[in-house]
């Protein structure tokens, strides 16, 4: 009985450590210098494709593809929403919904999400540049439960000379100073800084 209790306690502690690790996991930053474009992904991904206009990275439970396109003239909204529908149907996605993801610093983001034939989830987002004749298409195939991570990756895209990704600010509760001081003392060592990678620019 004591062994079982010890085992459960150890397992619970490991789960808590894992959950804390997921929240404070370090990240990798990728940049396309030619386009002053950068974005952030969770650490531990394996880059499977890297060219001047296409990038692909995968993890055990997720695959992300980034494809760069030139903008065409015409009705942007109609053209891009039809393009997203066509791509989703090309993947045989079903249960499709228009997304509502906003990426700071870009003209507009159009997205669609749904279910893949194998039951996994997918999202396709077209991010329209304000400053260049550029559309960044991000496709992520992921397992249920990873939605927040996927949205954070898409929202991290940034177009700036400093080549730093966007970081969405979380709203914090205002609390008394003595509570804030206690929390400061409890804090563990800070998370490792993001690893920076340059993408193929040729």
N, C-alpha and C positions, 0 to 999 in steps of 0.2 A: 504494500500500500504506500509506504514512504517513497519507494522508488518511483511509483506511478506519479505521485504528487510532485516529486523533484523533476520528473520528465516533463510533466505538463507545465510547471513553472519555467523550466529552461526553454521549452518550446514557445511559450508566451513571450518571454524576454527576447528570443530570436526574432519573433514576428514583429514586436515593437521596434526593435533595432532596424529591421528591414523596412518597415513603414517609414521610420524617421529618415532612413537612407534614401528612400524614394523621393521624399519631399526635399531633401537637401542635396540630391545627387548633383554632381558636377556636370558641366555641359561642354560641348564642343562648338566652336564658332567657325563657320565656313564663309569665305569671302570670294567674290568675283571682282577683282580689282578693276577690270575693264569697265564694269557697270556701276562701280561704287555700291555694290550690293552685298549684304551679309545676312546671315540667319543663324539660328542656334538650334542644336538638337541635343537630346540626351547623350551622354557619353556611352561608349561601348558599341557604337554602330560600326558596321563593316562596309566600306565604300566599294560598290560593285561596278560603278560606271562613272567616268569623269571626263567630259569633253568641254569645249568652249561654250556649248549651249545646253548641255544636259548633264545632270548629276543624279546618281542613285545611291541610296544608303539603306542598309537593312539591319534589323535587330532580330532577336528570336521571335518576337510577337508583332513585328511592324516592318513595313517597307515604305520608303518615301522616295518619290521621283520628282525632280525639279527640271522643267523644260522651259527654255527662254524662246519667245517668239517676237517678231516685229508686229506692230499694230497695223491693221488694215483700215482703210478709210470706210466709212459707212456708219450705220446705226450700231454703235458699240454695244449697248445693252442687248439688243436683239441678237446680234451676231454671236456674242460671247455666251449668252444663255442657251442658244441653239447648239453651239459648239459643246457646251458642258453636257447637255442632254444626249447628244450624239455619242460623246465619249463614254458616258455612263452606260448607254445601251450597248456600246461596243464591248464593254466588260460584262455584259449580261446582268448589270445591277438591277435590282428591283426595290420596291418600297422607297422610291425616290422623293426627296424633299429639297426645296431650295434652302440654302444655308444663310446665316445672318452674321458672318464673320466680318469684322472691320479690322483693317490693318493700318495702323497709324502712319501717316506720311505718304500714303498712296492715294491716287485719284479715286479708285473704286475697287471693291472686291466682289466678285460673283462666285458663288459656290453651290455645289450640289452634294448631297450625301445619300447613302443608301446601303443596301446589303448585297454582298457578293454571292455568287452561286454556292460557295462553300460555307456560307453562314457568317463569314467575317464581315466587318464594316469597311466602308471606303468613303473618302471625301475627295472631291476634285475642286480646286479653287483657282480662279484666274485673277491675279493681282495686277492691276493696271497702273503703270508708272505715271507720275505727274511730270517728270523731268526728261524722260527719254521715250523714244518710240519703242516701248518694250512692254510685253505682257509676260508675267512670271506665272507659269502653270504648275501648281503643286498638287500631286496626287499621293494620298497616303492610304494604304491598306492596313488595317489594324484590328486587333481583337477587342471585343466588347470590354469596356472598362478603361480603355486608354484614351477616351475622347478628349479629356482635359489636356493631356500631354500633346495630342495632335493639334488642338487649337492653339496651344502655346507656341508650338513650332511654326505654325502659319503666321501667327501674330508677331513672331520675332523678326520677320523679314523687314529689312530697313535699307533705305537708299540714301547714303550720306557719305561725305568725304572721309569721315573718321572710320568708316567701315565697322561700326558697332551695331549689333542687333537691337531691335526694340525690346524693352522690358516693360511689361504692363505693370503699373503701380497698383498694389493691393491696398484697399481701404483698411485702415487700422482703427481700432476703437481707442478713444481717449480714456486714459485711466489715471488714477492718482499716482503721484511720484513714488511713494513707498512701494507700490505694486510693481511699477516699472523697474525700480532698483532691484527688487527681488528677482524679476525675470532676467535682468542683465546678469546677475550672479549665476543663474541656472544655465545660461547659454553655454553650449559646448564650443569647441574650436570651430572657426569659420570654415565654410565650404571651400574646396579647392577652386582656384580661378579657372575660368573657361579656357579650354585648349583651343588655340587658333589654328585653322587650316586654310591654306590658299587653294582655290579651285583652279582647274586647268584654264588658262587664259590664252594660250598660244600666241 
